Amino acid sequence: MTTPTPLRHPEKAHRPENPSPRKPPWIRVKAPTSPAFGETKELVRRHKLHTVCEEAACPNIGECWAHRHVTVMILGDTCTRGCAFCNVRTGRPGPVNADEPVSLASAVAEMAMRHVVITSVDRDDLPDGGANQFVRSIQELRAKTPSTTIEVLTPDFRDKAGAIDAVIAAKPDVFNHNLETVPRLYPTIRPGARYFLSLRLLQRAKEIDPTIFTKSGLMVGLGEERGEVLQVMDDLRSADVDFLTIGQYLQPTPRHAAVARFVTPAEFEELATIARAKGFLMVAATPMTRSSYHADRDFAALRAARIGANT
């Protein structure tokens, strides 16, 4: 197997250090100490899986893994892009592991997971952007553990022909693609992506299958303005997105984008109220909210909300 060459993006390798303000009292997480956490970690290692929980240094890993809630990252651990907010390694990825979907399904079955979230690094080097690996992962899960509901959190596939169509045709229960931030900040925070391409991806998913749940997420505290956040909400509702997550951006290392400010819990509550008024079926907005945080519980509530809206 070819060893990935890390940090091919000079803008990520040689960024100056960016100090962030001191974390406020409401940004606190407990160190993972439960036996269940250790058991989950051992299982992930045994099945040779990558997880965004570890690679992106998620602050909620202790809580989630203690409840056997793991967000699996397929297509390796090396991303072809260099976003200023992300802690995943950037470089030249190795070849796609053909056995990965089988290992994923075996691990999910062993953990008896009710709901699984599958995400990936960006793979702009692949003709389909990695869409086929998502399809094969969904198929293996359906065959191995049919009662498990499946949420995919995909990249934009660089708008490669047929990629989103193939993933939606595989029938995940939730299609998630994060806008991450407001359009004005894309050149500095998400330089390899395009805001309206990501928005169109979410809209296209709903056009292909109007029954699928769609979901997107935002980070706040990067220098966005309130009006910009509200405009993103309107854009997402125009694309008929069902579920919105909003969480506080936390700087993973001093060389990543600095935190502009820490948004207060009261402000998160206000954003959640506004988002619900705009018509989202489900909203999760707290300082520690992440795209797949409590995804199993939230999916159950989302499904119930749709049933209620249709009665």
Protein Blocks (a to p, Z undefined) as FASTA:
>chain_A
ZZddehkblklmmgccdddddddfklccdddfbfklmmmmmmmmmnopacfklmnopakl
mmmmmnopacddehijbdfbdcfkbcbdcdddddddfklmmmmmmmmmmnopabdcdddd
ddfkbmnlommmmmmmmmmmmmmmmmbccdddddeklopghklmmmmmnopabdcddeki
afklmmmmmmmbcfklmmmmmmmmmmmmmmbccdddddehiopafklmmmmmmmmmmnop
abdcddddddfbfkbccdfbdcdfklmmmmmmmmmmnopabdcddfklcfkgoklmmmmm
mmmmmmmmmZZ
